[in-house]
Amino acid sequence: MEPLYSDRMRQMLKEFKKTDDFFNMFREEFCRDIYVIVGEFYPAIGNEATIAGVVDMYAGAILNVTDSVIDKDRNYPEFRLSEELDIISKLLAKEPGFANPGAFAETVHAKVKELMVRYYPEIGQLSGIGFRLLERNARIYNLEFVANFYSQEILRTGITPEFLKK
């Protein structure tokens, strides 16, 4: 006789596979779309492998923060969401890239938001605070991606983009 937990274990494995498939599908499209944008702004890069790690980390961060904010919006009291939003807003206010992120960062951010909405229809159900919290978190990861991308390119090429020299 098979133990009772085997059906439960099979169900859990099935759910894990479903989640993995979703994450892989998101990551694949995310990376493909970001590579296109990078190619439009920086055609000299040419090789996706040089930035693959940075893009993959960005995709993972977006997946995690989207899941996290959706969960928080459903389960946390409004004052906790407001506190977190205030903290993140203050942090971003100190970041010069937030006020003037540049065309590359804006284009990437717009594409990421489009993918988030496509893959997470629950975003439409977020409260106003939850939506702003998701936007601010996505912006933080956008700024991190852009900084990592540029630092990797500077290391690879030895050339600092003009706007970073200011």
C-alpha angles and dihedrals in degrees: 000000000000118000117258094240094064093081089047091047091050090051091050092049089049090053091048090052091049090052092046091050090051092049092047092049091049093046092049094052092039093053093044092051094045091049089055091053092046089051091051093051099032110025091166091071091069096160119084091198091071092064101024095108094050093048093046091051089050092051091050092048092051092049091050097045093046092052090044096050093045089052093046092048090054098043112024125081115252094249091059091051090048092051092051091046091051092050093049092045091053091048092051092046088063092051112090091204091062094062094046110014098166132233096285094052092044093050092049092046093051091051092048092051090050091053092046092055092045094051098035110044086171087079087080088063096053119119117245090261092046091052093050090046090053092047093050093046091048089051091052090054090045090056090046091051093049092048091048092045093051094044090051091049092048090051092046098045104020088227121122114210111246096243090057092056092068 
